[in-house]
Amino acid sequence: MSIESDGRTLQLRLKAPDGGAPLRIKDGDTVVWEGAHGTDLQLEIDLEAWQVPEPLRQLFAVNLPPLTDYSPNAFNPLATSWISLATLSYDKTAGTGFWSQRATLPGQMLPISVLAGSLHYAQAVFEGQKLFFTTEGDTVTARTFRAERNAERMWRSALRMGIPLETTTIDGAPLDSDGFVALYQELVRKAVAANAEAGLFAGEFAPHDLSDPDFNFHSTPPALYVRPILFATGPVLGVKPAEHYTLAMYVTPVGKYRSDMVLRVEREHPRAVKGGTGAVKASCNYAPTLTMMEALVQNRNNATADQPWESVFDDVLFIGPGGLIEEMGGANFFVLGPEGGELVLRTPPSMQESDEADTILPGVTRDTVLEIAHSLGLNVQVDQISLARLMEMNDAEARATAVFTTGTAAGIAPVVALLDGERVQHFAVWDDVDDNVRHRHLTADPVTPGSALKVGKTIRTLLFRSQLGDEAGIERIAGGSAETLLQKITGWVESFEL
């Protein structure tokens, strides 16, 4: 089945099953035609001529850009062909829920009640993960990277938001955390396979050929971004959990997300509060940051060539009580620099390390970076980071310090400056930058052996090589640490051929 509309016409296409299917056409209570229909049904409706209300026509007209708009330098949603989904019906009287069969649905439109619990009471959680495609001859391999961690986090997030996963059954068996991981991964594979068959690689987006000597392992590799969302679709009036939920997987090819960032310090409006939902990936966590993101866009759009480039900020860094750094709206924060004659990698604690750190999301990429750093023998300190300590560094100290953020979308994104009111602090510049939009033109700092910049770049390329499965490159770069890292990667990656 497919439904397509540009707001003027609506096209409905139904593929006929073997042997045909019953069809009834009615005009009010009058049956105009009834019988079995053996061929595909294609119906085109002129919405305006049939007096479909304008608000509904506008809703039908909301479409994503086509796949032909893909750019390796952009992170934008595109109109892929299929989503995968399963639904959960919950019986409050019996205290149990039942999952549907898994399915694929064309396009990105889903029917939803105006009283859906996700719309009224924000009973919704989501995830973000990437798949990487590599090619060897005619064989294309899809690689998921630590997908079970995303699924486990969605399970925890859902329970925190009152979605009753732990009292449901699927295929006749009780659903537990492991079963939810299996359901999650099955839906990911279904969405990937359906879109690959529908022409995912027909344009500029293509699998990576790692044998190409010019392949760049130093910037975020293009990938298929997976956006799983689990949300209440059942009608609710009154503050209570819904009785129906949908788990859907949307996928889109994406390119570069962020790099060479300037972060504006935010003290007045916290991203999360202690005892709240900061440690889970709940949809409600992100809405309060959107006005700040809009200010960010306006700041960039209004930038002029005669203003300092550091004033054109790329994201917001949230500061908690006591002037301690927490994280950004969608990424974790790291500082790598010399301390007492050795390099130390620091990041604020999350729920992964302490139940008390419930304002910070335990990122999957964050954990991967920590694992890589441990494998390299780096001194890793999961501890509070004072903003004052960073802002009070002298120029030499700051430029010897590599600051970066981590997240699924960006991987590792270097931070070149912090903007705190009128104060600016500059850190090591990882890469050459030539960006006319932000009036930012930077030259990368020299990379010296043993420096923070050298080690930071090593962690970044090891992350990307791990995601892409470049074992030879990992062995060459990680040296004596390669065996430990490769053992970890074996458990991080699930591959399947398309």
C-alpha positions in Angstrom: 0.0 0.0 0.0 1.2 3.6 -0.7 -0.4 7.0 -0.1 1.1 10.0 -1.8 -0.1 13.6 -1.9 1.1 17.0 -2.9 -1.9 18.7 -1.1 -3.8 19.0 -4.4 -4.3 15.3 -5.3 -4.1 12.1 -3.3 -3.0 8.8 -4.8 -3.8 5.6 -3.1 -2.3 2.4 -4.4 -3.2 -1.1 -3.1 -1.4 -4.2 -4.4 -3.9 -7.0 -5.0 -3.2 -10.2 -3.2 -3.2 -13.5 -5.1 -6.8 -14.4 -5.9 -8.0 -10.8 -5.5 -9.8 -9.2 -2.6 -13.3 -8.0 -1.8 -14.1 -4.4 -2.7 -17.2 -2.4 -1.9 -17.8 1.2 -3.2 -20.6 3.1 -1.4 -22.4 6.4 -1.9 -23.8 7.0 1.6 -25.8 3.9 2.5 -26.0 2.9 -1.2 -23.6 0.2 -2.5 -22.5 1.4 -5.9 -20.4 -1.7 -6.7 -19.4 -4.8 -4.8 -17.4 -7.8 -5.8 -13.9 -9.3 -5.9 -11.1 -7.2 -7.4 -8.1 -9.1 -8.8 -5.7 -6.4 -10.0 -3.9 -3.6 -8.2 -6.1 -0.7 -7.1 -5.0 2.8 -8.0 -7.2 5.7 -6.9 -6.5 9.4 -7.5 -8.6 12.0 -5.8 -8.7 15.7 -6.6 -8.8 17.0 -3.0 -10.1 20.4 -3.8 -12.8 19.2 -6.2 -14.0 16.8 -3.6 -14.1 19.6 -1.0 -11.5 18.1 1.3 -11.0 20.8 4.0 -7.9 23.0 3.5 -6.3 22.1 6.8 -6.3 18.4 5.8 -5.0 19.3 2.4 -2.1 21.2 4.0 -1.3 18.2 6.2 -1.2 16.0 3.1 1.2 18.5 1.5 3.8 18.1 4.2 6.5 16.0 2.5 10.2 15.4 2.9 12.7 16.3 0.1 13.5 13.4 -2.3 16.5 11.2 -2.1 18.0 13.0 -5.0 18.6 15.9 -2.6 21.1 13.9 -0.6 24.5 15.6 0.1 27.4 14.1 2.0 27.9 17.5 3.6 24.4 17.7 5.1 22.4 16.1 7.8 18.8 16.4 6.7 15.8 14.0 6.6 14.8 12.7 3.1 11.8 10.9 1.7 12.9 7.3 1.9 10.5 4.7 0.6 9.6 2.6 3.7 9.3 2.6 7.5 9.0 -0.5 9.6 6.7 -0.7 12.6 4.9 -2.8 15.2 2.1 -1.8 17.5 1.3 -2.6 21.1 -2.3 -2.9 22.4 -2.5 -2.8 26.2 -5.4 -4.1 28.3 -5.4 -2.2 31.6 -8.0 -4.5 33.1 -5.9 -7.6 32.4 -2.7 -5.8 33.1 -0.9 -7.0 29.9 -0.3 -5.9 26.4 0.1 -7.7 23.1 2.5 -6.8 20.2 1.3 -7.0 16.6 3.1 -8.6 13.7 6.0 -6.6 12.3 5.4 -4.8 9.0 6.7 -2.2 6.6 4.7 0.8 5.5 5.5 3.1 2.5 6.3 6.8 3.1 6.4 8.6 6.4 2.7 9.1 7.2 1.0 7.4 10.1 -2.6 7.7 11.2 -2.9 9.1 14.7 -5.7 10.2 17.0 -5.9 13.9 18.0 -6.1 12.5 21.5 -3.0 10.4 21.3 -1.1 10.3 24.6 2.1 11.3 23.0 0.5 14.6 21.9 -1.0 15.5 25.2 1.3 14.1 27.8 4.6 13.6 25.9 4.5 9.8 26.3 7.2 9.3 23.7 10.8 8.2 23.5 13.2 7.9 20.6 16.7 6.8 19.6 19.3 7.6 17.0 21.8 5.1 15.5 23.7 4.7 12.3 24.3 1.9 9.8 27.4 1.9 7.6 27.5 0.2 4.3 30.7 -1.3 2.8 31.2 -2.9 -0.5 33.5 -5.7 -1.7 32.9 -6.7 -5.3 29.2 -7.0 -5.8 28.5 -7.6 -2.2 27.1 -4.8 0.0 27.3 -5.3 3.8 25.3 -3.3 6.3 27.0 -2.8 9.7 25.1 -1.8 12.8 27.3 -0.4 15.5 26.4 -1.1 19.2 22.7 -1.2 18.3 21.9 -3.3 21.3 23.0 -0.3 23.5 20.5 1.9 21.7 17.7 -0.7 22.1 18.5 -1.2 25.8 18.4 2.6 26.4 15.1 2.8 24.6 13.7 0.1 26.9 14.9 2.1 30.0 13.5 5.3 28.5 10.2 3.8 27.8 9.8 2.4 31.3 10.7 5.8 32.7 8.0 7.4 30.6 5.3 5.0 31.7 5.2 2.8 28.6 4.4 -0.7 30.0 6.8 -2.8 28.1 7.6 -5.1 30.9 4.1 -6.5 31.1 3.6 -7.3 27.4 3.9 -10.4 25.3 5.2 -10.8 21.7 4.6 -13.9 19.6 3.1 -15.5 22.7 6.1 -15.0 25.0 6.7 -12.4 27.7 8.7 -9.5 26.6 11.8 -8.7 28.6 14.8 -6.4 27.9 16.5 -9.0 25.6 13.3 -9.6 23.7 12.8 -5.9 23.2 16.4 -5.7 21.8 15.5 -8.5 19.3 12.3 -6.7 18.3 14.2 -3.4 17.8 16.9 -5.0 15.7 14.4 -6.9 13.6 12.5 -3.7 12.8 15.8 -2.0 11.9 16.7 -4.8 9.5 13.3 -4.7 7.9 13.5 -1.0 7.3 17.0 -1.2 5.9 16.3 -4.1 3.6 13.0 -2.6 2.2 14.7 0.7 1.4 17.8 -0.9 -0.1 15.5 -2.8 -2.4 13.6 0.4 -3.3 16.7 2.2 -4.6 18.5 3.6 -1.6 21.8 3.6 -3.5 20.4 4.8 -6.8 21.9 8.3 -6.3 24.9 9.9 -4.7 24.5 7.9 -1.4 26.6 4.7 -1.9 28.4 2.0 0.1 32.0 2.8 1.2 34.8 1.1 -0.7 37.4 0.9 2.0 40.0 -0.3 -0.5 40.0 3.1 -2.1 43.3 4.7 -1.1 41.7 8.1 -1.1 39.0 7.1 1.4 38.8 9.7 4.3 38.8 8.2 7.7 39.2 11.5 9.4 35.7 13.0 9.0 32.2 11.7 9.8 31.5 9.0 7.2 28.2 9.1 5.4 25.7 6.6 6.9 22.1 5.6 7.1 20.7 7.3 10.1 18.0 5.3 11.9 15.4 7.2 14.0 13.4 4.7 16.1 10.5 6.2 17.9 8.1 4.6 20.5 5.1 6.7 21.2 1.6 6.6 22.6 -1.0 6.4 19.8 -3.9 5.5 21.9 -6.5 8.3 22.8 -6.2 9.7 26.4 -8.0 12.5 28.2 -6.9 12.8 31.7 -3.3 12.3 32.9 -2.8 8.5 32.5 -0.9 6.1 30.3 -2.4 5.3 26.9 -3.6 1.8 25.9 -2.0 1.7 22.4 1.6 2.4 21.3 3.6 2.4 18.0 7.2 1.5 17.6 8.4 2.8 14.2 11.8 2.9 12.4 12.4 5.7 9.9 15.7 5.7 8.0 17.5 8.4 5.9 21.0 8.7 4.4 23.0 11.5 6.1 26.3 13.1 5.7 28.4 15.4 7.8 26.7 16.8 10.9 29.0 19.1 13.0 32.7 20.0 13.2 34.9 22.9 14.4 32.2 24.1 16.8 31.8 27.2 18.9 29.6 26.5 21.9 27.7 29.3 23.7 27.5 28.8 27.5 23.9 28.6 28.8 23.5 29.2 32.6 19.9 30.3 32.9 17.9 27.5 31.4 19.0 24.0 32.3 18.5 21.1 29.8 17.4 18.8 32.7 17.0 18.9 36.4 17.9 16.4 39.1 15.3 13.7 39.5 13.8 14.4 36.1 14.2 12.7 32.7 17.7 13.9 31.7 19.2 10.4 31.8 16.6 9.0 29.3 16.0 9.8 25.7 12.5 11.3 26.2 11.0 13.5 23.5 10.0 16.1 26.1 13.7 16.8 27.0 14.4 18.4 23.6 11.5 20.9 23.2 12.7 23.4 25.8 16.0 23.7 23.9 14.3 24.6 20.5 14.1 28.3 21.2 17.8 28.3 21.8 18.4 26.4 18.6 16.3 29.0 16.8 18.4 31.8 18.3 21.4 29.9 17.1 20.1 29.8 13.5 19.3 33.5 13.6 22.7 34.3 15.0 24.3 32.5 12.1 22.0 34.0 9.5 22.7 37.5 10.7 26.4 37.1 10.9 28.5 39.7 9.1 32.1 39.6 7.9 33.2 42.3 10.3 32.1 40.6 13.5 34.4 38.1 15.4 34.0 34.6 14.0 33.7 33.2 17.6 30.4 35.1 18.0 28.8 32.8 15.4 28.0 29.9 17.7 27.0 26.4 16.6 25.4 24.9 19.7 24.7 25.4 23.4 26.7 24.1 26.4 24.5 23.7 29.5 26.0 24.6 32.9 24.6 23.0 36.0 24.8 24.0 39.7 28.2 25.2 40.9 29.3 26.2 37.4 29.8 22.5 36.4 29.6 21.5 32.8 26.8 19.1 31.9 26.3 18.5 28.2 24.8 20.0 25.1 21.2 19.5 23.9 22.2 16.4 21.9 25.8 15.5 22.7 28.2 14.7 25.5 31.3 16.8 26.4 35.0 15.8 26.6 38.2 17.6 27.5 41.6 16.1 26.7 44.7 17.9 27.9 48.0 17.8 29.8 47.8 17.5 33.6 50.8 16.8 35.8 53.0 15.6 33.0 50.5 13.3 31.3 47.4 13.5 29.1 44.1 13.2 30.9 40.7 12.6 29.2 37.8 14.0 31.2 34.0 13.8 30.8 31.2 14.5 33.3 29.6 11.4 34.9 26.3 10.1 33.6 23.9 7.5 34.9 26.3 4.9 33.5 28.7 5.7 36.3 26.5 7.0 39.0 22.8 7.0 39.9 23.3 10.5 41.2 24.2 11.8 37.7 20.7 11.7 36.4 20.8 14.9 34.3 23.2 13.6 31.7 22.2 11.1 29.0 24.6 8.1 28.9 25.6 8.3 25.2 26.5 5.3 23.2 29.2 7.2 21.3 30.4 8.6 24.6 30.8 5.1 26.0 32.6 4.0 22.8 35.1 6.8 23.1 35.8 5.9 26.8 36.4 2.3 25.7 38.8 3.3 23.0 40.6 5.6 25.4 41.0 2.9 27.9 42.3 0.5 25.2 44.9 3.1 24.3 46.0 3.2 28.0 44.9 6.8 28.4 44.3 8.3 31.8 40.5 8.6 31.8 38.7 10.6 34.5 34.9 10.5 34.7 34.5 13.5 36.9 33.0 17.0 37.1 34.4 19.6 34.9 34.4 23.2 36.1 33.7 25.8 33.4 35.8 28.3 35.3 38.8 26.0 35.0 38.5 26.0 31.2 37.8 29.7 30.9 40.8 30.6 33.1 43.4 28.7 31.1 46.0 30.9 29.5 46.4 30.8 25.8 49.1 28.3 25.7 47.2 25.9 28.0 44.0 26.2 26.1 45.6 25.6 22.7 47.3 22.5 24.1 43.9 21.2 25.0 41.6 19.3 22.7 37.9 19.7 23.4 35.2 17.7 21.6 31.7 16.5 21.8 30.3 13.0 21.1 27.0 11.8 19.7 25.5 9.4 17.2 24.9 12.1 14.5 28.3 13.8 14.6 30.6 11.0 16.0 33.3 13.2 17.4 32.9 16.9 16.8 35.9 19.2 17.8 35.2 22.3 19.8 37.4 25.3 18.8 36.0 27.9 21.2 33.6 28.5 24.1 31.6 31.7 24.2 30.6 32.8 27.7 29.0 36.3 27.4 31.8 38.5 26.2 34.5 36.1 27.1 36.0 33.7 24.6 38.3 30.7 25.1 40.1 29.1 22.2 41.2 25.5 22.1 43.2 23.3 19.7 42.0 23.5 16.1 41.7 20.0 14.7 41.1 20.6 11.0 41.3 23.4 8.4 38.1 25.3 8.1 36.9 27.4 5.2 33.3 28.4 5.9 32.0 31.6 4.3 28.5 31.2 5.9 30.0 31.5 9.5 32.9 33.7 8.3 35.2 31.1 9.8 38.5 30.4 8.2 40.9 28.5 10.4 44.2 26.6 10.0 44.7 23.3 11.9 47.2 23.5 14.7 50.4 21.4 14.2 50.1 17.8 15.4 53.0 16.8 17.5 53.6 13.2 18.9 52.0 12.7 22.3 50.0 16.0 22.1 46.3 16.2 23.0 45.5 17.0 19.4 47.4 13.9 18.2 45.6 11.6 20.6 42.2 13.2 20.0 42.6 12.7 16.3 43.7 9.1 16.9 40.5 8.4 19.0 38.4 10.0 16.2 39.8 7.9 13.4 39.7 4.8 15.5 36.0 5.4 16.1 35.3 5.8 12.4 37.4 2.8 11.5 35.7 0.7 14.1 32.3 1.6 12.7 33.4 0.8 9.2 35.2 -2.4 10.0 38.7 -1.4 8.9 40.7 -3.9 11.0 43.9 -3.4 9.1 43.8 0.3 9.8 43.1 -0.2 13.5 46.0 -2.6 13.8 48.3 0.0 12.1 47.2 3.0 14.2 46.5 1.4 17.6 49.7 -0.7 17.6 50.0 -2.7 20.8 46.4 -1.7 21.8 44.9 -3.0 18.6 44.2 -6.6 19.9 42.2 -5.3 22.9 40.2 -2.8 20.7 39.5 -5.4 18.0 38.1 -7.8 20.6 35.7 -5.1 21.7 34.6 -4.3 18.2 33.7 -8.0 17.6 30.9 -7.5 20.1 30.0 -4.1 18.9 29.1 -4.8 15.3 26.4 -6.9 13.7 26.7 -7.3 9.9 24.3 -8.5 7.3 24.4 -8.7 3.6 21.9 -6.9 1.4 
